[in-house]
């Protein structure tokens, strides 16, 4: 039987005074602890970075398999999407 250990390690980071003040202000406005806001931001950033890396990999795999479109095709598609 494998037991999961409770999360209890700590990490210390330093912020520039203006960034720390902004973090404290936002924490106060939202009713959250500054550490909670930092954890949420880091988790969100890491999720996005993981997604972005996967999407770039998919795009590179498409290029490797010969699937691509020209610059003009991209421009025409964007004009249709944006209604230009």
PDB file of N, CA, C and O in Angstrom:
ATOM      1  N   UNK A   1       0.837  -1.176   0.000  1.00  0.00           N
ATOM      2  CA  UNK A   1       0.000   0.000   0.000  1.00  0.00           C
ATOM      3  C   UNK A   1       0.884   1.242   0.000  1.00  0.00           C
ATOM      4  O   UNK A   1       1.782   1.389   0.829  1.00  0.00           O
ATOM      5  N   UNK A   2       0.606   2.130  -0.951  1.00  0.00           N
ATOM      6  CA  UNK A   2       1.371   3.370  -1.055  1.00  0.00           C
ATOM      7  C   UNK A   2       0.574   4.471  -0.388  1.00  0.00           C
ATOM      8  O   UNK A   2      -0.597   4.685  -0.702  1.00  0.00           O
ATOM      9  N   UNK A   3       1.213   5.163   0.525  1.00  0.00           N
ATOM     10  CA  UNK A   3       0.550   6.272   1.224  1.00  0.00           C
ATOM     11  C   UNK A   3       1.028   7.588   0.631  1.00  0.00           C
ATOM     12  O   UNK A   3       2.223   7.804   0.426  1.00  0.00           O
ATOM     13  N   UNK A   4       0.079   8.449   0.365  1.00  0.00           N
ATOM     14  CA  UNK A   4       0.452   9.778  -0.100  1.00  0.00           C
ATOM     15  C   UNK A   4       0.824  10.630   1.098  1.00  0.00           C
ATOM     16  O   UNK A   4       0.126  10.652   2.112  1.00  0.00           O
ATOM     17  N   UNK A   5       1.934  11.325   0.956  1.00  0.00           N
ATOM     18  CA  UNK A   5       2.346  12.220   2.034  1.00  0.00           C
ATOM     19  C   UNK A   5       1.614  13.538   1.896  1.00  0.00           C
ATOM     20  O   UNK A   5       1.365  14.018   0.790  1.00  0.00           O
ATOM     21  N   UNK A   6       1.283  14.098   3.000  1.00  0.00           N
ATOM     22  CA  UNK A   6       0.648  15.413   2.994  1.00  0.00           C
ATOM     23  C   UNK A   6       1.655  16.449   2.510  1.00  0.00           C
ATOM     24  O   UNK A   6       2.847  16.369   2.807  1.00  0.00           O
ATOM     25  N   UNK A   7       1.157  17.405   1.771  1.00  0.00           N
ATOM     26  CA  UNK A   7       2.022  18.479   1.290  1.00  0.00           C
ATOM     27  C   UNK A   7       2.425  19.341   2.472  1.00  0.00           C
ATOM     28  O   UNK A   7       1.575  19.908   3.160  1.00  0.00           O
ATOM     29  N   UNK A   8       3.700  19.435   2.697  1.00  0.00           N
ATOM     30  CA  UNK A   8       4.141  20.267   3.816  1.00  0.00           C
ATOM     31  C   UNK A   8       5.476  20.954   3.564  1.00  0.00           C
ATOM     32  O   UNK A   8       6.041  21.558   4.476  1.00  0.00           O
ATOM     33  N   UNK A   9       5.988  20.871   2.339  1.00  0.00           N
ATOM     34  CA  UNK A   9       7.253  21.559   2.110  1.00  0.00           C
ATOM     35  C   UNK A   9       6.976  23.028   1.797  1.00  0.00           C
ATOM     36  O   UNK A   9       5.904  23.375   1.303  1.00  0.00           O
ATOM     37  N   UNK A  10       7.920  23.854   2.080  1.00  0.00           N
ATOM     38  CA  UNK A  10       7.760  25.288   1.884  1.00  0.00           C
ATOM     39  C   UNK A  10       8.825  25.787   0.914  1.00  0.00           C
ATOM     40  O   UNK A  10       9.908  25.216   0.786  1.00  0.00           O
ATOM     41  N   UNK A  11       8.480  26.849   0.253  1.00  0.00           N
ATOM     42  CA  UNK A  11       9.410  27.516  -0.643  1.00  0.00           C
ATOM     43  C   UNK A  11       9.337  28.999  -0.321  1.00  0.00           C
ATOM     44  O   UNK A  11       8.253  29.544  -0.114  1.00  0.00           O
ATOM     45  N   UNK A  12      10.466  29.632  -0.280  1.00  0.00           N
ATOM     46  CA  UNK A  12      10.486  31.063   0.006  1.00  0.00           C
ATOM     47  C   UNK A  12      10.905  31.804  -1.246  1.00  0.00           C
ATOM     48  O   UNK A  12      11.905  31.461  -1.876  1.00  0.00           O
ATOM     49  N   UNK A  13      10.134  32.827  -1.607  1.00  0.00           N
ATOM     50  CA  UNK A  13      10.493  33.664  -2.742  1.00  0.00           C
ATOM     51  C   UNK A  13      10.452  35.120  -2.301  1.00  0.00           C
ATOM     52  O   UNK A  13       9.716  35.487  -1.385  1.00  0.00           O
ATOM     53  N   UNK A  14      11.242  35.930  -2.960  1.00  0.00           N
ATOM     54  CA  UNK A  14      11.294  37.354  -2.639  1.00  0.00           C
ATOM     55  C   UNK A  14      10.699  38.148  -3.785  1.00  0.00           C
ATOM     56  O   UNK A  14      10.881  37.807  -4.954  1.00  0.00           O
ATOM     57  N   UNK A  15       9.983  39.214  -3.440  1.00  0.00           N
ATOM     58  CA  UNK A  15       9.394  40.099  -4.426  1.00  0.00           C
ATOM     59  C   UNK A  15       9.956  41.502  -4.241  1.00  0.00           C
ATOM     60  O   UNK A  15      10.342  41.897  -3.140  1.00  0.00           O
ATOM     61  N   UNK A  16       9.994  42.238  -5.333  1.00  0.00           N
ATOM     62  CA  UNK A  16      10.323  43.661  -5.233  1.00  0.00           C
ATOM     63  C   UNK A  16       9.230  44.309  -4.385  1.00  0.00           C
ATOM     64  O   UNK A  16       8.085  43.858  -4.411  1.00  0.00           O
ATOM     65  N   UNK A  17       9.565  45.355  -3.638  1.00  0.00           N
ATOM     66  CA  UNK A  17       8.586  45.981  -2.746  1.00  0.00           C
ATOM     67  C   UNK A  17       7.271  46.368  -3.431  1.00  0.00           C
ATOM     68  O   UNK A  17       6.199  46.173  -2.857  1.00  0.00           O
ATOM     69  N   UNK A  18       7.341  46.914  -4.650  1.00  0.00           N
ATOM     70  CA  UNK A  18       6.106  47.313  -5.331  1.00  0.00           C
ATOM     71  C   UNK A  18       5.246  46.114  -5.700  1.00  0.00           C
ATOM     72  O   UNK A  18       4.019  46.190  -5.631  1.00  0.00           O
ATOM     73  N   UNK A  19       5.874  45.004  -6.091  1.00  0.00           N
ATOM     74  CA  UNK A  19       5.125  43.796  -6.423  1.00  0.00           C
ATOM     75  C   UNK A  19       4.522  43.158  -5.169  1.00  0.00           C
ATOM     76  O   UNK A  19       3.394  42.666  -5.194  1.00  0.00           O
ATOM     77  N   UNK A  20       5.274  43.171  -4.092  1.00  0.00           N
ATOM     78  CA  UNK A  20       4.752  42.642  -2.831  1.00  0.00           C
ATOM     79  C   UNK A  20       3.562  43.475  -2.351  1.00  0.00           C
ATOM     80  O   UNK A  20       2.579  42.925  -1.852  1.00  0.00           O
ATOM     81  N   UNK A  21       3.649  44.781  -2.498  1.00  0.00           N
ATOM     82  CA  UNK A  21       2.535  45.656  -2.103  1.00  0.00           C
ATOM     83  C   UNK A  21       1.302  45.360  -2.952  1.00  0.00           C
ATOM     84  O   UNK A  21       0.185  45.317  -2.436  1.00  0.00           O
ATOM     85  N   UNK A  22       1.502  45.160  -4.236  1.00  0.00           N
ATOM     86  CA  UNK A  22       0.384  44.842  -5.123  1.00  0.00           C
ATOM     87  C   UNK A  22      -0.231  43.501  -4.751  1.00  0.00           C
ATOM     88  O   UNK A  22      -1.455  43.369  -4.714  1.00  0.00           O
ATOM     89  N   UNK A  23       0.601  42.508  -4.475  1.00  0.00           N
ATOM     90  CA  UNK A  23       0.117  41.189  -4.054  1.00  0.00           C
ATOM     91  C   UNK A  23      -0.699  41.303  -2.773  1.00  0.00           C
ATOM     92  O   UNK A  23      -1.784  40.730  -2.674  1.00  0.00           O
ATOM     93  N   UNK A  24      -0.186  42.036  -1.800  1.00  0.00           N
ATOM     94  CA  UNK A  24      -0.903  42.212  -0.534  1.00  0.00           C
ATOM     95  C   UNK A  24      -2.221  42.952  -0.725  1.00  0.00           C
ATOM     96  O   UNK A  24      -3.219  42.633  -0.078  1.00  0.00           O
ATOM     97  N   UNK A  25      -2.223  43.946  -1.618  1.00  0.00           N
ATOM     98  CA  UNK A  25      -3.449  44.695  -1.885  1.00  0.00           C
ATOM     99  C   UNK A  25      -4.511  43.791  -2.528  1.00  0.00           C
ATOM    100  O   UNK A  25      -5.676  43.811  -2.130  1.00  0.00           O
ATOM    101  N   UNK A  26      -4.104  43.013  -3.507  1.00  0.00           N
ATOM    102  CA  UNK A  26      -5.043  42.100  -4.175  1.00  0.00           C
ATOM    103  C   UNK A  26      -5.523  41.031  -3.212  1.00  0.00           C
ATOM    104  O   UNK A  26      -6.702  40.675  -3.216  1.00  0.00           O
ATOM    105  N   UNK A  27      -4.634  40.520  -2.396  1.00  0.00           N
ATOM    106  CA  UNK A  27      -5.027  39.513  -1.408  1.00  0.00           C
ATOM    107  C   UNK A  27      -6.075  40.088  -0.465  1.00  0.00           C
ATOM    108  O   UNK A  27      -7.068  39.431  -0.154  1.00  0.00           O
ATOM    109  N   UNK A  28      -5.853  41.301  -0.018  1.00  0.00           N
ATOM    110  CA  UNK A  28      -6.800  41.945   0.885  1.00  0.00           C
ATOM    111  C   UNK A  28      -8.153  42.158   0.205  1.00  0.00           C
ATOM    112  O   UNK A  28      -9.200  41.940   0.815  1.00  0.00           O
ATOM    113  N   UNK A  29      -8.129  42.582  -1.049  1.00  0.00           N
ATOM    114  CA  UNK A  29      -9.359  42.838  -1.790  1.00  0.00           C
ATOM    115  C   UNK A  29     -10.158  41.562  -2.053  1.00  0.00           C
ATOM    116  O   UNK A  29     -11.387  41.594  -2.105  1.00  0.00           O
ATOM    117  N   UNK A  30      -9.464  40.455  -2.217  1.00  0.00           N
ATOM    118  CA  UNK A  30     -10.143  39.197  -2.542  1.00  0.00           C
ATOM    119  C   UNK A  30     -10.417  38.335  -1.323  1.00  0.00           C
ATOM    120  O   UNK A  30     -11.108  37.320  -1.420  1.00  0.00           O
ATOM    121  N   UNK A  31      -9.879  38.732  -0.176  1.00  0.00           N
ATOM    122  CA  UNK A  31     -10.084  37.941   1.029  1.00  0.00           C
ATOM    123  C   UNK A  31      -9.260  36.670   1.063  1.00  0.00           C
ATOM    124  O   UNK A  31      -9.599  35.718   1.768  1.00  0.00           O
ATOM    125  N   UNK A  32      -8.187  36.656   0.307  1.00  0.00           N
ATOM    126  CA  UNK A  32      -7.306  35.494   0.261  1.00  0.00           C
ATOM    127  C   UNK A  32      -5.968  35.850   0.886  1.00  0.00           C
ATOM    128  O   UNK A  32      -5.603  37.020   1.005  1.00  0.00           O
ATOM    129  N   UNK A  33      -5.256  34.818   1.276  1.00  0.00           N
ATOM    130  CA  UNK A  33      -3.890  35.013   1.760  1.00  0.00           C
ATOM    131  C   UNK A  33      -2.966  35.214   0.556  1.00  0.00           C
ATOM    132  O   UNK A  33      -3.211  34.638  -0.504  1.00  0.00           O
ATOM    133  N   UNK A  34      -1.920  36.014   0.697  1.00  0.00           N
ATOM    134  CA  UNK A  34      -0.990  36.204  -0.419  1.00  0.00           C
ATOM    135  C   UNK A  34      -0.433  34.881  -0.955  1.00  0.00           C
ATOM    136  O   UNK A  34      -0.280  34.717  -2.166  1.00  0.00           O
ATOM    137  N   UNK A  35      -0.136  33.956  -0.071  1.00  0.00           N
ATOM    138  CA  UNK A  35       0.392  32.663  -0.508  1.00  0.00           C
ATOM    139  C   UNK A  35      -0.590  31.904  -1.375  1.00  0.00           C
ATOM    140  O   UNK A  35      -0.190  31.218  -2.316  1.00  0.00           O
ATOM    141  N   UNK A  36      -1.879  32.020  -1.065  1.00  0.00           N
ATOM    142  CA  UNK A  36      -2.894  31.342  -1.864  1.00  0.00           C
ATOM    143  C   UNK A  36      -2.936  31.928  -3.278  1.00  0.00           C
ATOM    144  O   UNK A  36      -3.046  31.196  -4.261  1.00  0.00           O
ATOM    145  N   UNK A  37      -2.849  33.242  -3.361  1.00  0.00           N
ATOM    146  CA  UNK A  37      -2.850  33.897  -4.670  1.00  0.00           C
ATOM    147  C   UNK A  37      -1.637  33.455  -5.477  1.00  0.00           C
ATOM    148  O   UNK A  37      -1.757  33.163  -6.667  1.00  0.00           O
ATOM    149  N   UNK A  38      -0.474  33.405  -4.842  1.00  0.00           N
ATOM    150  CA  UNK A  38       0.741  32.980  -5.541  1.00  0.00           C
ATOM    151  C   UNK A  38       0.603  31.533  -6.015  1.00  0.00           C
ATOM    152  O   UNK A  38       0.969  31.216  -7.147  1.00  0.00           O
ATOM    153  N   UNK A  39       0.075  30.649  -5.151  1.00  0.00           N
ATOM    154  CA  UNK A  39      -0.106  29.246  -5.557  1.00  0.00           C
ATOM    155  C   UNK A  39      -1.052  29.132  -6.747  1.00  0.00           C
ATOM    156  O   UNK A  39      -0.795  28.368  -7.677  1.00  0.00           O
ATOM    157  N   UNK A  40      -2.147  29.894  -6.719  1.00  0.00           N
ATOM    158  CA  UNK A  40      -3.103  29.863  -7.825  1.00  0.00           C
ATOM    159  C   UNK A  40      -2.471  30.371  -9.117  1.00  0.00           C
ATOM    160  O   UNK A  40      -2.672  29.790 -10.184  1.00  0.00           O
ATOM    161  N   UNK A  41      -1.705  31.455  -9.017  1.00  0.00           N
ATOM    162  CA  UNK A  41      -1.046  32.006 -10.202  1.00  0.00           C
ATOM    163  C   UNK A  41      -0.010  31.041 -10.772  1.00  0.00           C
ATOM    164  O   UNK A  41       0.068  30.857 -11.987  1.00  0.00           O
ATOM    165  N   UNK A  42       0.767  30.439  -9.917  1.00  0.00           N
ATOM    166  CA  UNK A  42       1.789  29.493 -10.384  1.00  0.00           C
ATOM    167  C   UNK A  42       1.119  28.290 -11.036  1.00  0.00           C
ATOM    168  O   UNK A  42       1.550  27.849 -12.101  1.00  0.00           O
ATOM    169  N   UNK A  43       0.070  27.751 -10.414  1.00  0.00           N
ATOM    170  CA  UNK A  43      -0.638  26.599 -10.990  1.00  0.00           C
ATOM    171  C   UNK A  43      -1.217  26.955 -12.355  1.00  0.00           C
ATOM    172  O   UNK A  43      -1.121  26.166 -13.296  1.00  0.00           O
ATOM    173  N   UNK A  44      -1.814  28.131 -12.466  1.00  0.00           N
ATOM    174  CA  UNK A  44      -2.387  28.575 -13.737  1.00  0.00           C
ATOM    175  C   UNK A  44      -1.305  28.725 -14.799  1.00  0.00           C
ATOM    176  O   UNK A  44      -1.480  28.288 -15.936  1.00  0.00           O
ATOM    177  N   UNK A  45      -0.200  29.338 -14.430  1.00  0.00           N
ATOM    178  CA  UNK A  45       0.903  29.522 -15.376  1.00  0.00           C
ATOM    179  C   UNK A  45       1.457  28.178 -15.838  1.00  0.00           C
ATOM    180  O   UNK A  45       1.696  27.981 -17.029  1.00  0.00           O
ATOM    181  N   UNK A  46       1.660  27.263 -14.912  1.00  0.00           N
ATOM    182  CA  UNK A  46       2.212  25.964 -15.277  1.00  0.00           C
ATOM    183  C   UNK A  46       1.250  25.181 -16.159  1.00  0.00           C
ATOM    184  O   UNK A  46       1.681  24.512 -17.098  1.00  0.00           O
ATOM    185  N   UNK A  47      -0.058  25.255 -15.867  1.00  0.00           N
ATOM    186  CA  UNK A  47      -1.056  24.595 -16.725  1.00  0.00           C
ATOM    187  C   UNK A  47      -1.001  25.174 -18.134  1.00  0.00           C
ATOM    188  O   UNK A  47      -1.021  24.432 -19.117  1.00  0.00           O
ATOM    189  N   UNK A  48      -0.930  26.506 -18.231  1.00  0.00           N
ATOM    190  CA  UNK A  48      -0.862  27.145 -19.543  1.00  0.00           C
ATOM    191  C   UNK A  48       0.416  26.764 -20.275  1.00  0.00           C
ATOM    192  O   UNK A  48       0.386  26.479 -21.472  1.00  0.00           O
ATOM    193  N   UNK A  49       1.528  26.756 -19.570  1.00  0.00           N
ATOM    194  CA  UNK A  49       2.808  26.407 -20.193  1.00  0.00           C
ATOM    195  C   UNK A  49       2.774  24.983 -20.722  1.00  0.00           C
ATOM    196  O   UNK A  49       3.272  24.714 -21.815  1.00  0.00           O
ATOM    197  N   UNK A  50       2.190  24.068 -19.956  1.00  0.00           N
ATOM    198  CA  UNK A  50       2.075  22.673 -20.389  1.00  0.00           C
ATOM    199  C   UNK A  50       1.200  22.578 -21.644  1.00  0.00           C
ATOM    200  O   UNK A  50       1.562  21.896 -22.602  1.00  0.00           O
ATOM    201  N   UNK A  51       0.044  23.265 -21.638  1.00  0.00           N
ATOM    202  CA  UNK A  51      -0.851  23.271 -22.791  1.00  0.00           C
ATOM    203  C   UNK A  51      -0.136  23.849 -24.010  1.00  0.00           C
ATOM    204  O   UNK A  51      -0.186  23.271 -25.096  1.00  0.00           O
ATOM    205  N   UNK A  52       0.530  24.992 -23.828  1.00  0.00           N
ATOM    206  CA  UNK A  52       1.207  25.657 -24.934  1.00  0.00           C
ATOM    207  C   UNK A  52       2.282  24.757 -25.541  1.00  0.00           C
ATOM    208  O   UNK A  52       2.397  24.658 -26.762  1.00  0.00           O
ATOM    209  N   UNK A  53       3.055  24.113 -24.698  1.00  0.00           N
ATOM    210  CA  UNK A  53       4.113  23.218 -25.174  1.00  0.00           C
ATOM    211  C   UNK A  53       3.523  22.071 -25.983  1.00  0.00           C
ATOM    212  O   UNK A  53       4.071  21.696 -27.020  1.00  0.00           O
ATOM    213  N   UNK A  54       2.405  21.508 -25.515  1.00  0.00           N
ATOM    214  CA  UNK A  54       1.739  20.431 -26.252  1.00  0.00           C
ATOM    215  C   UNK A  54       1.228  20.922 -27.604  1.00  0.00           C
ATOM    216  O   UNK A  54       1.363  20.229 -28.612  1.00  0.00           O
ATOM    217  N   UNK A  55       0.642  22.118 -27.623  1.00  0.00           N
ATOM    218  CA  UNK A  55       0.112  22.653 -28.877  1.00  0.00           C
ATOM    219  C   UNK A  55       1.230  22.953 -29.879  1.00  0.00           C
ATOM    220  O   UNK A  55       1.064  22.709 -31.074  1.00  0.00           O
ATOM    221  N   UNK A  56       2.350  23.473 -29.414  1.00  0.00           N
ATOM    222  CA  UNK A  56       3.488  23.709 -30.294  1.00  0.00           C
ATOM    223  C   UNK A  56       3.982  22.369 -30.842  1.00  0.00           C
ATOM    224  O   UNK A  56       4.312  22.264 -32.023  1.00  0.00           O
ATOM    225  N   UNK A  57       4.032  21.356 -29.993  1.00  0.00           N
ATOM    226  CA  UNK A  57       4.434  20.023 -30.445  1.00  0.00           C
ATOM    227  C   UNK A  57       3.518  19.493 -31.532  1.00  0.00           C
ATOM    228  O   UNK A  57       3.980  18.902 -32.508  1.00  0.00           O
ATOM    229  N   UNK A  58       2.210  19.705 -31.364  1.00  0.00           N
ATOM    230  CA  UNK A  58       1.251  19.270 -32.391  1.00  0.00           C
ATOM    231  C   UNK A  58       1.508  20.007 -33.701  1.00  0.00           C
ATOM    232  O   UNK A  58       1.479  19.408 -34.776  1.00  0.00           O
ATOM    233  N   UNK A  59       1.761  21.312 -33.604  1.00  0.00           N
ATOM    234  CA  UNK A  59       2.025  22.096 -34.806  1.00  0.00           C
ATOM    235  C   UNK A  59       3.294  21.637 -35.514  1.00  0.00           C
ATOM    236  O   UNK A  59       3.325  21.532 -36.740  1.00  0.00           O
ATOM    237  N   UNK A  60       4.329  21.366 -34.744  1.00  0.00           N
ATOM    238  CA  UNK A  60       5.581  20.890 -35.345  1.00  0.00           C
ATOM    239  C   UNK A  60       5.400  19.513 -35.974  1.00  0.00           C
ATOM    240  O   UNK A  60       5.969  19.232 -37.029  1.00  0.00           O
ATOM    241  N   UNK A  61       4.609  18.653 -35.332  1.00  0.00           N
ATOM    242  CA  UNK A  61       4.334  17.330 -35.894  1.00  0.00           C
ATOM    243  C   UNK A  61       3.575  17.460 -37.214  1.00  0.00           C
ATOM    244  O   UNK A  61       3.824  16.705 -38.155  1.00  0.00           O
ATOM    245  N   UNK A  62       2.644  18.426 -37.282  1.00  0.00           N
ATOM    246  CA  UNK A  62       1.920  18.661 -38.534  1.00  0.00           C
ATOM    247  C   UNK A  62       2.877  19.107 -39.631  1.00  0.00           C
ATOM    248  O   UNK A  62       2.800  18.633 -40.765  1.00  0.00           O
ATOM    249  N   UNK A  63       3.772  20.015 -39.288  1.00  0.00           N
ATOM    250  CA  UNK A  63       4.756  20.459 -40.274  1.00  0.00           C
ATOM    251  C   UNK A  63       5.641  19.307 -40.728  1.00  0.00           C
ATOM    252  O   UNK A  63       5.931  19.172 -41.916  1.00  0.00           O
ATOM    253  N   UNK A  64       6.069  18.479 -39.782  1.00  0.00           N
ATOM    254  CA  UNK A  64       6.918  17.338 -40.118  1.00  0.00           C
ATOM    255  C   UNK A  64       6.209  16.364 -41.058  1.00  0.00           C
ATOM    256  O   UNK A  64       6.850  15.702 -41.873  1.00  0.00           O
ATOM    257  N   UNK A  65       4.878  16.280 -40.939  1.00  0.00           N
ATOM    258  CA  UNK A  65       4.129  15.358 -41.807  1.00  0.00           C
ATOM    259  C   UNK A  65       3.688  16.036 -43.102  1.00  0.00           C
ATOM    260  O   UNK A  65       2.940  15.452 -43.886  1.00  0.00           O
ATOM    261  N   UNK A  66       4.151  17.274 -43.329  1.00  0.00           N
ATOM    262  CA  UNK A  66       3.876  17.964 -44.581  1.00  0.00           C
ATOM    263  C   UNK A  66       2.598  18.781 -44.588  1.00  0.00           C
ATOM    264  O   UNK A  66       2.204  19.297 -45.634  1.00  0.00           O
ATOM    265  N   UNK A  67       1.950  18.910 -43.459  1.00  0.00           N
ATOM    266  CA  UNK A  67       0.714  19.696 -43.388  1.00  0.00           C
ATOM    267  C   UNK A  67       1.062  21.136 -43.045  1.00  0.00           C
ATOM    268  O   UNK A  67       1.547  21.428 -41.952  1.00  0.00           O
ATOM    269  N   UNK A  68       0.810  22.025 -43.988  1.00  0.00           N
ATOM    270  CA  UNK A  68       1.043  23.444 -43.731  1.00  0.00           C
ATOM    271  C   UNK A  68       0.195  24.256 -44.693  1.00  0.00           C
ATOM    272  O   UNK A  68      -0.319  23.734 -45.682  1.00  0.00           O
ATOM    273  N   UNK A  69       0.055  25.546 -44.391  1.00  0.00           N
ATOM    274  CA  UNK A  69      -0.628  26.455 -45.295  1.00  0.00           C
ATOM    275  C   UNK A  69       0.249  27.684 -45.472  1.00  0.00           C
ATOM    276  O   UNK A  69       1.084  28.001 -44.625  1.00  0.00           O
ATOM    277  N   UNK A  70       0.043  28.366 -46.590  1.00  0.00           N
ATOM    278  CA  UNK A  70       0.885  29.522 -46.909  1.00  0.00           C
ATOM    279  C   UNK A  70       0.489  30.736 -46.068  1.00  0.00           C
ATOM    280  O   UNK A  70      -0.563  30.772 -45.430  1.00  0.00           O
ATOM    281  N   UNK A  71       1.372  31.717 -46.098  1.00  0.00           N
ATOM    282  CA  UNK A  71       1.116  32.974 -45.393  1.00  0.00           C
ATOM    283  C   UNK A  71      -0.163  33.619 -45.922  1.00  0.00           C
ATOM    284  O   UNK A  71      -0.977  34.118 -45.145  1.00  0.00           O
ATOM    285  N   UNK A  72      -0.338  33.609 -47.247  1.00  0.00           N
ATOM    286  CA  UNK A  72      -1.537  34.207 -47.842  1.00  0.00           C
ATOM    287  C   UNK A  72      -2.799  33.492 -47.393  1.00  0.00           C
ATOM    288  O   UNK A  72      -3.821  34.138 -47.159  1.00  0.00           O
ATOM    289  N   UNK A  73      -2.750  32.175 -47.270  1.00  0.00           N
ATOM    290  CA  UNK A  73      -3.918  31.431 -46.796  1.00  0.00           C
ATOM    291  C   UNK A  73      -4.254  31.811 -45.352  1.00  0.00           C
ATOM    292  O   UNK A  73      -5.425  31.964 -45.002  1.00  0.00           O
ATOM    293  N   UNK A  74      -3.249  31.958 -44.539  1.00  0.00           N
ATOM    294  CA  UNK A  74      -3.469  32.370 -43.153  1.00  0.00           C
ATOM    295  C   UNK A  74      -4.101  33.760 -43.126  1.00  0.00           C
ATOM    296  O   UNK A  74      -5.057  33.999 -42.388  1.00  0.00           O
ATOM    297  N   UNK A  75      -3.565  34.670 -43.931  1.00  0.00           N
ATOM    298  CA  UNK A  75      -4.101  36.037 -43.992  1.00  0.00           C
ATOM    299  C   UNK A  75      -5.561  36.030 -44.417  1.00  0.00           C
ATOM    300  O   UNK A  75      -6.383  36.727 -43.822  1.00  0.00           O
ATOM    301  N   UNK A  76      -5.893  35.250 -45.440  1.00  0.00           N
ATOM    302  CA  UNK A  76      -7.286  35.180 -45.900  1.00  0.00           C
ATOM    303  C   UNK A  76      -8.192  34.598 -44.825  1.00  0.00           C
ATOM    304  O   UNK A  76      -9.307  35.084 -44.629  1.00  0.00           O
ATOM    305  N   UNK A  77      -7.739  33.582 -44.136  1.00  0.00           N
ATOM    306  CA  UNK A  77      -8.543  32.995 -43.053  1.00  0.00           C
ATOM    307  C   UNK A  77      -8.757  34.011 -41.937  1.00  0.00           C
ATOM    308  O   UNK A  77      -9.864  34.124 -41.410  1.00  0.00           O
ATOM    309  N   UNK A  78      -7.725  34.744 -41.574  1.00  0.00           N
ATOM    310  CA  UNK A  78      -7.855  35.743 -40.511  1.00  0.00           C
ATOM    311  C   UNK A  78      -8.795  36.868 -40.940  1.00  0.00           C
ATOM    312  O   UNK A  78      -9.576  37.362 -40.127  1.00  0.00           O
ATOM    313  N   UNK A  79      -8.730  37.272 -42.187  1.00  0.00           N
ATOM    314  CA  UNK A  79      -9.642  38.308 -42.675  1.00  0.00           C
ATOM    315  C   UNK A  79     -11.084  37.837 -42.599  1.00  0.00           C
ATOM    316  O   UNK A  79     -11.972  38.607 -42.233  1.00  0.00           O
ATOM    317  N   UNK A  80     -11.324  36.561 -42.946  1.00  0.00           N
ATOM    318  CA  UNK A  80     -12.686  36.013 -42.842  1.00  0.00           C
ATOM    319  C   UNK A  80     -13.147  35.981 -41.381  1.00  0.00           C
ATOM    320  O   UNK A  80     -14.283  36.341 -41.072  1.00  0.00           O
ATOM    321  N   UNK A  81     -12.256  35.550 -40.491  1.00  0.00           N
ATOM    322  CA  UNK A  81     -12.610  35.446 -39.066  1.00  0.00           C
ATOM    323  C   UNK A  81     -12.887  36.831 -38.490  1.00  0.00           C
ATOM    324  O   UNK A  81     -13.853  37.016 -37.751  1.00  0.00           O
ATOM    325  N   UNK A  82     -12.045  37.795 -38.826  1.00  0.00           N
ATOM    326  CA  UNK A  82     -12.165  39.137 -38.270  1.00  0.00           C
ATOM    327  C   UNK A  82     -13.132  40.025 -39.031  1.00  0.00           C
ATOM    328  O   UNK A  82     -13.436  41.138 -38.601  1.00  0.00           O
ATOM    329  N   UNK A  83     -13.616  39.530 -40.162  1.00  0.00           N
ATOM    330  CA  UNK A  83     -14.569  40.302 -40.943  1.00  0.00           C
ATOM    331  C   UNK A  83     -13.975  41.487 -41.654  1.00  0.00           C
ATOM    332  O   UNK A  83     -14.676  42.461 -41.930  1.00  0.00           O
ATOM    333  N   UNK A  84     -12.681  41.424 -41.959  1.00  0.00           N
ATOM    334  CA  UNK A  84     -12.009  42.532 -42.634  1.00  0.00           C
ATOM    335  C   UNK A  84     -12.305  42.518 -44.120  1.00  0.00           C
ATOM    336  O   UNK A  84     -11.823  43.380 -44.855  1.00  0.00           O
TER     337      UNK A  84
END
